[in-house]
Amino acid sequence: MTTTEKIANAKKRIDELERLIKLWNNSEQDESKVNFTMNIQNKVA
């Protein structure tokens, strides 16, 4: 494997990791919204 191929593969992995991090951050925010609304509903009921 040439250096150029190694660099290309590394860039692909970095891009994949960045996408996973964004998805993870978004899912954590969504979960906190869900938990917040569930807590409000429980207090109202």
C-alpha positions as CSV (number, residue, x, y, z in Angstrom):
1,M,0.0,0.0,0.0
2,T,1.4,3.4,-1.0
3,T,1.6,6.4,1.2
4,T,-1.1,8.1,-0.9
5,E,-3.5,5.1,-0.3
6,K,-2.8,5.1,3.4
7,I,-3.6,8.9,3.6
8,A,-6.8,8.3,1.6
9,N,-7.9,5.5,3.9
10,A,-7.1,7.6,7.0
11,K,-9.1,10.5,5.6
12,K,-12.1,8.1,5.0
13,R,-11.8,6.8,8.6
14,I,-11.6,10.4,10.0
15,D,-14.7,11.4,8.0
16,E,-16.6,8.3,9.3
17,L,-15.6,9.1,12.9
18,E,-16.7,12.7,12.5
19,R,-20.1,11.6,11.2
20,L,-20.5,9.2,14.1
21,I,-19.6,11.9,16.6
22,K,-22.2,14.2,15.1
23,L,-24.8,11.4,15.2
24,W,-23.9,10.6,18.8
25,N,-24.2,14.3,19.8
26,N,-27.5,14.6,18.1
27,S,-28.9,11.5,19.6
28,E,-27.9,12.7,23.1
29,Q,-29.7,16.0,22.5
30,D,-32.8,14.1,21.3
31,E,-32.8,11.9,24.3
32,S,-32.5,14.8,26.7
33,K,-35.5,16.4,25.0
34,V,-37.5,13.2,25.3
35,N,-36.6,12.8,29.0
36,F,-37.5,16.4,29.7
37,T,-41.0,16.1,28.1
38,M,-41.6,12.8,29.8
39,N,-40.7,14.4,33.2
40,I,-43.2,17.2,32.5
41,Q,-45.9,14.7,31.5
42,N,-45.3,12.7,34.7
43,K,-45.7,15.8,36.9
44,V,-48.8,16.9,35.2
45,A,-50.5,13.5,35.4
